[in-house]
Amino acid sequence: MAPTETPVLEVAGLAVYERELDWQALRAQGSGGQNLHKTESAVQLRYDIRAGSLPVEVQERLLARGDRRISREGVLVIKAQTLRSQDRNREDALARLAELIASAASVPKPRKPTRPSRAAKRRRLDDKGRRSELKAGRGKLLE
């Protein structure tokens, strides 16, 4: 990384550079006017997670997400086509990439296993007994 290179995206102290992103202009899908069919206003952003400059633990959390936008090869594909101009769709794609990276950058809090208290167990069993009596009382009456 050259010292003069500025990041195109900075999230949670992490940087993504333009050379790591692969952009492709596409025609947007869906209904629209006549102009939609002749302009390439949609963009597809491809980001190779493993080849990027993100720390290894952030890369691993991104790959472990199970997101359908991440291929088996570890390439994240974001398609932005909701806005009318290519520049705005490009900004939208970058914002979505930033959101994904920010969520992967936060370290998940480890879960501490807990046990129900003795009083909670007693309450549960008492409720269960009352329910059992109520249901048993619904049966046919014996003569």
Summary of the structure (lengths in Angstrom):
residues: 143
radius of gyration: 26.8
end to end distance: 90.6
largest distance: 95.1
contacts: 318
relative contact order: 0.14
helix: 38%
strand: 18%
